Amino acid sequence: MPYINIRVTGKPVTKEQKKQLISGATQLLVDVLDKDPETTHVVIDEVDIDNWGVNNFQYSELHKDNK
């Protein structure tokens, strides 16, 4: 059972975008690894930029001028 976890930050992901991500990620595993799409699970996590960091900083601090 393949499991794909997609994590994104920033602007909210629309329902249509999520459908496209699930479809595209599933198809990638079908094409590359010959996996069964009926057993391929995709989870999309939208992570608040306060909960994501790099180089000792929260993304919210790094991008506070872009809000």
N, C-alpha and C positions, 0 to 999 in steps of 0.2 A: 504494500500500500504506500505509494509515494505521498509525501507530505511537503507542501511548499508554503513557506511563510514569507509574506511580503510586508515590509514595514516602511511606512512613509511618514514624513513630517511636512509641516507647512500647511498650505491650503487644504481644506477638506476635499476628499475624493468623492465624486458624485457616484450615484448608484450605477449609471451607465459606464463610467470609467472602471468601477469595480467589476462589472460584468465582463468588460474587455480584458482586464487583467487576469481574471479567472480563466476565461476562454483561451487567452494567449499563452498563459503559463501551462495550462493543461495540454494544449496542442504542442508546445515545445517538448514536453516529456513524451508525448506520443511519437513525435517525429524523430527525436534524438535517441530516446531510450526504449522505444516501442512499448511504452507503458499503457495500461488499460485506462481510458479516461473515466470509466465508471468507478474506479477505485483510487483515483487521484484526487487528493484533498488540497484545497487552497485556502489559506487564511490570510486576511488582510488586516494588519494592525495599523491604526492611525495613532501615531505617537505625538503627544503634545511636545512642542519644542523646549518646554521647561524640563522635560524628561529625557532629553537627548543631549549628549555632550561630545566635545572633541577638544583636545589640547587644553584640558583643564577648564573649559568654559561650557556653559549651557548654550545651546543654539539660540535661545531667546535673547541672551546677552550679546551674542555675536551679530544678530540680525535685528536688533531693536530699532534701528533706523529704517528698516524695510517694512515695518508694521503699518 
